[in-house]
Amino acid sequence: MRASLIPTIQLSYVLKIVFVISLLLGLISCTPPRKPLNTAQDVFRSCTTNADPYKKTEWLSSPAAHGIQNKKIGYIEVGYRANFRSLCRFGDVEPILYQIYIVYNDAGWAFLESAVDSDGEKMDLVQISRDVLRGSFITEHVALTVSREYLEARKIRGISARIYGSRRNIDIVLPSIYIDGFLKYVDARNSLIKPTSSSRHSDRE
């Protein structure tokens, strides 16, 4: 009698394990779809501020635009995502710099090193980091430093650029609504900054 119960107990145990694994895989694969951003106001509402009270600085960031050729392999999104960001000092009205921040994931290094936009203008590329995600999958982080004037000039048509690597190149596209919404967010932040006593004094002089 006891011997006949063993297979039943083992089967029940195996079924429980299978159920738990299936549940976990379901939770991983059923990630909610990204909310579509259709207007500059949608982008504006999705922008964020990350302040560092020790360095007395803050990063303003737009949501990321994702490559249309991106695909999901497991939990890794292969392709690129790019967003605008600006670095500000506490109390300063104008940001220190503007950048397009790009994260590129793939099965193998691209070694991204330079960039040119669709107007043939060479862009200032800063290499941030390179790392291995899992197995052969890697991630490369780079930034393109741009000016406010550069962004203003492209608020209507957006930005497209090619980033060159020693092993492969990638083409990125940032729609105009991302530029417009992000600059509106920067301006809204700037409008809240009160002039310091030193700046008021220099204005009177």
Secondary structure as GFF3:
##gff-version 3
##sequence-region A 1 205
A	DSSP	alpha_helix	2	29	.	.	.	ID=ss1
A	DSSP	alpha_helix	40	46	.	.	.	ID=ss2
A	DSSP	beta_strand	48	52	.	.	.	ID=ss3
A	DSSP	beta_strand	57	61	.	.	.	ID=ss4
A	DSSP	beta_strand	65	66	.	.	.	ID=ss5
A	DSSP	beta_strand	71	73	.	.	.	ID=ss6
A	DSSP	beta_strand	76	89	.	.	.	ID=ss7
A	DSSP	beta_strand	97	107	.	.	.	ID=ss8
A	DSSP	beta_strand	112	117	.	.	.	ID=ss9
A	DSSP	beta_strand	122	134	.	.	.	ID=ss10
A	DSSP	beta_strand	137	146	.	.	.	ID=ss11
A	DSSP	alpha_helix	148	152	.	.	.	ID=ss12
A	DSSP	beta_strand	159	165	.	.	.	ID=ss13
A	DSSP	beta_strand	170	174	.	.	.	ID=ss14
A	DSSP	alpha_helix	176	191	.	.	.	ID=ss15
A	DSSP	alpha_helix	197	204	.	.	.	ID=ss16
###
